[in-house]
Amino acid sequence: LLSLGGLPPLAGFFGKLYLFWCGWQAGLYFLVSIGLLTSVLSIYYYLKIIKLLMTGRNQEITPYVRNYRRSPLRSNNSIELSMTVCVIASTIPGISMNPILAIAQDTLF
């Protein structure tokens, strides 16, 4: 989610950076400013979702959810593991973006 919002050093940041940079160079200042505004708004909502996922607190709990018995087969460890794998998979391309860009530039130009 944070990569979709465009936070560094995640991979989505570099995609948005190059997109906004090309738009700025093309003189599309209004579109770039709208894109930046929507990125900030999306980060706000993504952080709300992450907070809800991590704390598990929801103020609108239905009776069905309140009376639900946790399955013994489900564990929070699997959720934590999958989130860790996703964070690592999103961070590695962001950190090692220069070699990827060099390959892409050699291919295209």
C-alpha positions in Angstrom: 0.0 0.0 0.0 2.8 2.4 0.8 4.4 1.7 -2.6 1.1 2.6 -4.3 1.2 5.9 -2.3 4.7 6.6 -3.6 6.7 6.7 -0.4 10.5 6.3 -0.8 12.5 4.0 -1.0 9.7 1.7 -2.3 9.3 1.0 -6.0 6.2 3.0 -6.5 8.0 6.2 -5.5 10.4 6.0 -8.4 7.6 5.4 -10.9 5.7 8.4 -9.6 8.9 10.5 -9.5 9.7 9.8 -13.2 6.1 10.3 -14.2 5.9 13.7 -12.4 9.3 14.7 -13.6 8.4 14.1 -17.3 5.1 15.9 -16.8 6.9 18.9 -15.2 9.4 19.0 -18.1 6.6 18.9 -20.6 5.0 21.9 -18.9 2.0 20.1 -17.5 2.2 21.9 -14.2 -1.5 21.6 -13.4 -1.6 17.9 -14.0 1.5 17.3 -11.9 0.1 19.3 -9.0 -3.2 17.3 -9.2 -1.1 14.1 -9.2 0.9 15.2 -6.2 -2.3 16.1 -4.3 -3.9 12.8 -5.1 -0.8 11.0 -4.0 -0.8 12.7 -0.6 -4.5 11.9 -0.2 -4.0 8.3 -1.1 -1.1 8.0 1.4 -3.5 9.3 4.1 -6.1 6.7 3.3 -3.5 3.9 2.9 -2.1 4.7 6.4 -5.6 4.5 7.8 -6.0 1.0 6.3 -2.6 -0.1 7.6 -3.4 1.2 11.0 -6.7 -0.8 11.0 -4.9 -3.9 9.8 -2.2 -3.7 12.4 -4.3 -2.7 15.4 -7.3 -4.8 14.6 -9.6 -2.1 16.0 -12.7 -1.2 14.1 -15.3 1.1 15.6 -18.1 -0.3 13.6 -18.2 -3.9 14.8 -21.3 -5.9 13.8 -22.8 -8.5 16.1 -21.7 -11.3 13.8 -18.1 -10.1 14.0 -18.3 -9.6 17.8 -19.5 -13.2 18.3 -17.1 -14.8 15.8 -14.8 -17.4 17.3 -11.3 -17.3 16.1 -10.3 -20.3 14.1 -7.5 -22.3 15.6 -6.0 -22.8 12.2 -5.5 -19.0 11.7 -2.4 -17.4 13.1 -1.2 -13.8 13.1 2.3 -15.2 12.3 1.3 -16.0 8.7 -0.1 -12.4 8.3 3.1 -10.9 9.7 5.2 -13.1 7.4 3.2 -12.2 4.3 3.4 -8.5 5.2 7.2 -8.8 5.7 7.7 -10.5 2.4 5.6 -7.8 0.6 7.6 -5.0 2.2 10.9 -6.6 1.2 9.7 -7.3 -2.3 8.6 -3.7 -2.6 11.7 -2.2 -1.1 14.4 -4.1 -3.0 13.4 -2.7 -6.5 13.3 0.8 -4.9 16.8 0.5 -3.5 18.3 -1.1 -6.6 16.6 1.1 -9.1 19.8 2.5 -10.8 20.9 -0.8 -12.4 17.3 -1.5 -13.6 17.1 2.0 -15.1 20.5 1.6 -16.8 19.4 -1.6 -18.5 16.1 0.1 -19.6 17.9 3.1 -21.0 20.4 1.0 -22.9 17.5 -1.0 -24.3 15.4 2.0 -25.3 17.9 4.6 -26.3 
